[in-house]
């Protein structure tokens, strides 16, 4: 029987990743990339690491793992009003990696890079002694002085969020075959599962954010916790009409089947939507700009004076989520 040795590091990079590289990546043949920022622009940088069993599961499709790794970083750029410029990838492969896995991973990474207009510039590939680990550092550009901060919300601003909330958290819960899943159609279950596996960063909203928003961040660790973080560093508080938080038809049906799921919807992570505060004078134009790029925008509350955790109000309850957002430590 003939055995086939797996490619070494140089041939692995040349085969799987060099075809994805932007010109600034120099064909991944050098020790560094070379990127010239657009004149009159600031660079915005962000990085996120994903670890198997923490951020994704061993059976997740390799292409989805790649898309998530890049998508969560592009989502951070979008929340700052930055347009993607490129990314660096560090990949630590466990001893049992296969060429088939890496082929699917690279294909998914290439599709995500094209979808998000964020090309590969370089990185590193190493052998891991433990779980598969990957880290992406994404670079974006924003006109000088125009980055949208999370610490600048002001009393009277409208609190807005893109897309729908809670789908990713419910998509992860589906893997446990919960009773409420029986109330969903196969298409609705597939929708929630896909929202967990394949985040959709709202990068097309970046120009409107830097024009109209006062403060912003992406919703990665749960709406309630991330809103609390943004308002806390802005030294204000907020009131949210919980029934205005946008839910997909699938999430709404799940909550109808099990009403206490609303807490998971409001506190669960993996939404990768944009949470922002907008002056009332800018609101109509911001909504129109979002609609023009196919992004639904919902006004869910207002910034108010105070230092308390934001309150979520509905007809039959008023709640402050003191647990906060997800933390690794």
ABEGO torsion letter per residue (X at the ends): XBBBBBBBAAAAAAAAAAAABBAAAGGGABABBBBBBBBGBBBBBBBBBBBBGAABBAABBAAAAAAAAAAAAAAAAAAAGBBBAEBBBBBBBBAABBAAAAAAAAAAAAAAAAAAGBBBAEEBBBBBABBBBBBBBBBBBBBBGABBBAAABBBGBBBBBBEBBGAAAAAAAAAAGBAAAAABBAAAAAAAAAAAABBBBBAAAAAAAAAABABBBBBAAEAAAAAAAAAAAAGBBBBBBAAABBBBAAAAAAAAABAAAAAAAAABBGAGBBBBBBBAAAAAAAAAAAAAAGBBBBBAEBBBBEABBBBBBBAABBBBBAAEBBBAX
